[in-house]
Amino acid sequence: MFYYLLRPYWKHFILFNLFRYTTFRMVMGAATGFVVSWIVCAPLIRYLKKHHYESKIREDVPERHLEKRGTPTMGGIAIIAGVLIGTLLWAKVGSTYIIMALVTLVLTGLMGFWDDYLKDIRRKPKGLLAKYKLYGQFFVGLVIAVLIFMMPPDVRFKSATELPFIKNVYLEMGIFYILFSALVVVGSSNAVNLSDGLDGLAAGLVAILAATFTAVAYVSGRSDFTTYLNIFYLPGSEELSIFCASMAGATLGFLWYNSHPAEIFMGDTGALALGASIGAISIMLKKELLLLIAGGVFVIDTLSVIAQVIYFKATNGRRIFKMAPLHHHFELSGWHESKIVVRFWILGIIFALLGLVSFKMR
């Protein structure tokens, strides 16, 4: 919004010229996202505690998690507020990329909020049934995929995705790209949700991944960088760097209160929205496979659940891990919660750097 309101007056006040630069608006988006999320969290915690809108600890988690009973949830409201305000203030809100990212964030956030509302306010243990969440995630992913397929920034790439580490070779999927992209949104949304099991774990990993895609979005919208790196040039995609930076800042603002011992959980309100948004961004940037690398910790956590379920059914009750997702296995192995979280963050940074290095290694 500031871009449209203030930049035209740069001849009268030279500082307004700063609004020309994506990097300036990116930094301001991150700062705004952090401040808004950080400010919203405190009154949100007080309100939720006052009305006893508190999370119900699931039975299929380590016993020590019972100590967390009574911690308020729905902290994703603060994160979404930070991303929305940071993006609306500093991005070109007329950008198709920004509109799609915001719609994804809001729709999946509302779906997650409804799930949290049913569980923690209406006292329905199952909340929103899993199949309805999958339907909703798939619908959002399908809409984004169809829009990208029908109105691509470059018709040559409408049904293709880039392959990390390999130059001048693209994966062309034709009409199947729509289904593939929808599944990316479903997968990334659920991956973040599955990893949201320890204080600060999902929030920290999302902040790392959002920062990674901030850089990816910025270079994808710059013809000089894309020519040098030999990747898809997507005009206008640099605006997504402001959305991603706002997400990184908002998630860090939330992490201030979500770090161990957590004063608030993000709940499905935050997890579904953040995961779906990251997935949608990877589709818009044609970097779906890069998401598998940069989000490696989310992938491993999710695969641990799939492997556990398959092995359990195939062997009549035997297990690969003490408990899945993988972070609970390490808990039951005697690792302290904070140590698991920090080590997973370190792995998250390593995977993110590996994803970025894949550009140069092409």
C-alpha positions in Angstrom: 0.0 0.0 0.0 2.8 2.4 0.9 4.3 1.8 -2.6 1.2 3.3 -4.2 0.7 6.1 -1.7 4.2 7.4 -1.1 6.4 6.5 -4.0 4.8 9.0 -6.5 6.0 11.9 -4.2 9.7 11.0 -4.2 10.5 14.1 -6.2 9.2 16.2 -3.3 10.7 14.1 -0.5 13.7 12.0 -1.6 13.3 9.4 1.1 10.1 8.2 -0.6 12.3 6.9 -3.4 13.2 4.0 -1.1 9.8 2.5 -1.9 11.1 1.8 -5.4 13.4 -0.9 -3.9 12.1 -4.4 -3.2 14.9 -4.9 -0.7 13.8 -2.0 1.4 10.2 -3.1 1.4 11.3 -6.7 2.1 13.1 -5.6 5.3 10.3 -3.4 6.4 7.8 -6.3 5.7 9.9 -8.6 8.0 10.1 -5.9 10.7 6.4 -5.2 10.5 5.5 -8.9 10.6 7.7 -9.4 13.7 6.3 -6.4 15.6 2.6 -7.1 14.8 2.9 -10.8 15.7 4.8 -10.0 18.9 2.4 -7.3 20.0 -0.7 -9.4 19.2 0.5 -12.5 21.1 0.4 -11.0 24.6 -3.3 -9.9 24.6 -4.2 -13.0 22.7 -2.7 -15.2 25.4 -4.5 -13.2 28.1 -7.8 -13.5 26.3 -7.5 -17.2 25.6 -6.6 -17.9 29.2 -9.4 -15.8 30.6 -12.0 -17.7 28.6 -10.2 -21.1 29.2 -9.7 -21.6 25.4 -6.8 -24.0 26.0 -5.3 -26.8 24.0 -6.2 -30.4 24.7 -3.1 -32.6 24.8 -3.4 -35.6 22.5 -3.1 -39.1 24.0 -0.6 -40.2 21.3 2.3 -38.0 22.5 5.0 -38.6 25.2 3.7 -38.5 28.8 5.7 -35.4 29.6 3.5 -33.4 27.3 0.7 -33.6 29.9 2.6 -30.8 31.7 1.6 -28.5 28.8 -2.1 -29.0 29.5 -3.9 -25.6 29.7 -1.5 -23.8 27.3 -3.7 -21.6 25.0 -3.7 -22.4 21.3 -4.8 -20.5 18.1 -1.5 -18.5 18.2 -1.6 -18.7 14.4 -3.9 -15.7 14.6 -1.0 -13.5 15.6 1.2 -15.0 12.8 -1.4 -14.5 10.2 -2.0 -10.9 11.4 1.7 -10.2 11.1 1.9 -11.6 7.6 -1.2 -9.8 6.4 -0.2 -6.4 7.7 3.4 -6.7 6.7 2.4 -7.7 3.2 -0.5 -5.2 2.7 1.6 -2.3 3.9 4.8 -3.0 1.9 4.0 -5.1 -1.1 2.3 -4.2 -4.4 -1.1 -5.5 -3.4 -2.3 -5.5 -7.0 0.2 -8.2 -7.9 -1.4 -11.5 -8.9 1.3 -13.3 -7.0 0.5 -11.4 -3.8 -3.2 -11.9 -4.2 -2.8 -15.7 -4.6 -0.5 -15.9 -1.6 -2.8 -13.9 0.6 -5.9 -15.9 -0.4 -4.1 -19.1 0.3 -3.0 -17.8 3.8 -6.5 -16.6 4.7 -8.5 -19.6 3.4 -6.3 -22.3 5.0 -6.0 -20.1 8.2 -9.8 -20.0 8.5 -9.9 -23.8 8.0 -7.3 -24.3 10.7 -9.2 -21.8 13.0 -12.4 -23.8 12.6 -10.5 -27.0 13.6 -9.1 -25.3 16.7 -12.5 -23.7 17.5 -14.2 -27.1 17.4 -11.5 -28.8 19.6 -10.7 -26.1 22.1 -13.9 -24.0 22.4 -16.7 -26.4 21.4 -14.8 -29.3 23.2 -15.1 -31.7 20.3 -11.9 -33.8 20.6 -11.7 -34.7 16.8 -12.2 -31.1 15.7 -12.7 -30.7 12.0 -12.6 -34.2 10.5 -9.3 -35.0 8.7 -11.1 -35.7 5.4 -12.7 -32.3 5.4 -9.3 -30.6 6.0 -7.8 -32.6 3.1 -10.7 -31.6 0.9 -10.1 -27.9 1.8 -6.4 -28.1 1.3 -6.8 -29.8 -2.0 -9.3 -27.2 -3.2 -7.0 -24.3 -2.4 -4.1 -26.1 -4.1 -6.2 -26.8 -7.1 -7.3 -23.2 -7.5 -3.7 -22.0 -7.3 -2.5 -24.6 -9.7 -5.2 -23.9 -12.3 -4.5 -20.1 -12.1 -0.8 -20.7 -12.7 -1.6 -23.1 -15.5 -4.1 -20.8 -17.2 -2.2 -17.5 -16.6 1.5 -18.3 -16.4 4.0 -15.5 -16.3 5.7 -17.3 -19.2 3.7 -19.7 -21.4 6.8 -21.9 -21.9 6.8 -22.8 -18.2 3.1 -23.2 -17.5 3.3 -26.9 -16.9 6.9 -27.3 -16.0 9.0 -27.2 -12.9 12.7 -26.7 -12.4 15.0 -29.5 -11.4 17.5 -28.6 -8.6 21.2 -29.1 -9.5 20.5 -29.7 -13.2 20.9 -27.0 -15.8 18.6 -26.5 -18.8 16.5 -29.6 -17.9 12.9 -29.1 -16.8 10.2 -31.5 -15.7 7.3 -31.1 -18.1 4.1 -32.6 -16.8 1.4 -31.2 -19.1 -2.1 -31.3 -17.6 -0.9 -33.4 -14.7 0.9 -30.4 -13.4 -2.3 -29.2 -11.9 -2.7 -32.4 -9.8 1.0 -32.3 -8.9 0.8 -28.7 -7.7 -2.4 -29.3 -5.7 -0.7 -32.2 -3.9 2.3 -30.0 -3.1 0.0 -27.6 -1.2 -1.7 -30.5 0.6 1.6 -32.1 1.5 3.4 -29.0 2.7 0.3 -27.9 4.8 0.2 -31.3 6.6 4.0 -31.5 6.9 4.1 -28.3 9.0 1.1 -29.5 11.0 2.8 -32.9 11.8 6.0 -31.1 12.9 4.1 -28.8 15.2 4.7 -31.1 18.2 7.5 -29.4 20.3 7.8 -25.9 21.6 9.2 -23.7 18.9 9.9 -26.5 16.5 7.5 -25.7 13.6 7.8 -22.0 14.1 11.6 -21.9 13.8 11.6 -24.2 10.8 9.0 -22.2 9.0 11.0 -19.0 9.7 14.1 -20.6 8.1 12.1 -21.8 5.1 10.3 -18.5 4.7 13.7 -16.7 4.7 15.0 -19.1 2.1 12.0 -18.5 -0.2 12.5 -14.7 0.4 15.8 -15.0 -1.4 14.4 -17.4 -4.1 11.5 -15.0 -4.9 13.8 -12.0 -5.1 16.2 -13.5 -7.6 13.4 -15.2 -9.6 12.0 -11.7 -10.4 15.4 -10.2 -11.5 16.4 -10.9 -15.1 20.1 -10.3 -14.3 20.2 -12.9 -11.5 18.1 -15.4 -13.4 20.3 -15.1 -16.4 23.4 -15.6 -14.3 21.9 -18.6 -12.4 20.1 -20.0 -15.4 16.8 -20.3 -13.7 13.2 -19.3 -14.7 12.7 -15.6 -15.0 9.3 -14.8 -13.5 8.5 -11.1 -13.9 6.9 -9.7 -10.8 7.7 -12.6 -8.6 10.0 -10.5 -6.5 6.9 -9.2 -4.8 6.6 -12.6 -3.2 9.8 -11.9 -1.3 7.9 -9.3 0.7 5.2 -11.9 1.6 7.9 -14.4 2.6 9.9 -11.9 4.6 6.7 -10.9 6.4 6.1 -14.5 7.2 9.6 -15.0 8.5 9.3 -11.9 10.7 5.8 -12.8 12.0 6.9 -16.4 12.8 9.9 -15.1 14.8 7.6 -12.7 16.6 5.4 -15.6 17.6 8.5 -17.7 18.5 9.2 -15.2 21.3 6.2 -16.6 23.1 6.3 -20.1 21.6 9.9 -21.0 22.7 10.2 -23.5 25.5 8.3 -23.5 27.8 5.6 -22.3 25.3 3.1 -19.7 26.5 1.0 -20.3 23.4 0.7 -22.9 20.5 0.1 -21.9 16.9 -2.5 -24.6 16.5 -3.9 -25.7 13.2 -4.7 -22.0 12.6 -1.1 -21.3 12.1 0.3 -24.7 10.9 -2.2 -25.3 8.1 -1.9 -21.7 6.8 1.9 -21.5 6.9 2.4 -24.9 5.3 -0.1 -24.2 2.5 1.4 -20.8 1.9 4.9 -22.2 1.6 3.6 -24.8 -0.8 1.7 -22.2 -2.9 4.8 -20.0 -3.1 6.9 -22.9 -4.4 4.3 -23.5 -7.1 4.2 -19.8 -8.1 8.0 -19.8 -8.3 8.2 -23.1 -10.1 10.4 -24.4 -7.3 8.3 -27.3 -6.0 11.2 -29.7 -6.0 13.4 -27.2 -4.3 10.9 -27.2 -1.4 11.6 -30.9 -0.9 15.3 -30.0 -0.3 15.0 -26.7 1.7 12.1 -28.2 3.8 14.1 -31.4 4.4 13.3 -31.6 8.1 9.5 -31.4 7.4 9.9 -34.1 4.8 11.8 -36.4 7.2 9.3 -35.9 9.9 6.4 -36.7 7.6 8.1 -39.7 6.1 8.7 -41.0 9.6 4.9 -41.1 10.2 4.2 -42.8 6.8 6.9 -45.4 7.5 5.7 -46.0 11.0 2.1 -46.6 9.9 3.0 -48.9 6.9 5.4 -50.9 9.0 3.0 -51.2 11.9 0.2 -52.5 9.7 2.6 -54.9 7.7 4.1 -56.5 10.9 0.9 -56.6 13.1 2.0 -54.0 15.6 5.8 -53.7 15.4 7.3 -50.3 15.2 10.3 -48.7 13.5 10.4 -45.7 15.9 9.4 -45.5 19.5 6.9 -42.9 18.4 6.2 -40.9 15.3 6.7 -38.2 14.1 10.5 -38.5 14.5 10.9 -35.7 17.0 8.8 -37.8 19.5 11.2 -40.7 19.0 14.1 -38.6 20.2 12.0 -37.4 23.2 11.4 -41.0 24.3 15.1 -41.7 23.7 15.9 -39.3 26.5 16.7 -36.1 24.6 15.5 -32.9 26.2 12.9 -31.0 24.2 15.0 -27.9 23.7 17.9 -30.0 22.4 15.7 -31.7 19.8 14.3 -28.3 18.7 17.7 -26.6 18.3 19.2 -29.6 16.5 16.3 -29.8 14.1 16.7 -26.0 13.5 20.3 -26.6 12.7 19.3 -29.3 10.2 16.7 -26.9 8.8 19.4 -24.3 8.2 21.6 -26.9 6.5 18.8 -28.1 4.2 17.9 -24.5 3.4 21.5 -23.7 2.4 21.7 -26.9 0.4 18.6 -25.7 -1.5 20.1 -22.3 -2.2 23.5 -23.9 -3.2 21.6 -25.9 -5.8 21.2 -22.7 -7.9 25.0 -22.3 -8.2 25.7 -25.9 -8.7 23.6 -26.1 -11.9 
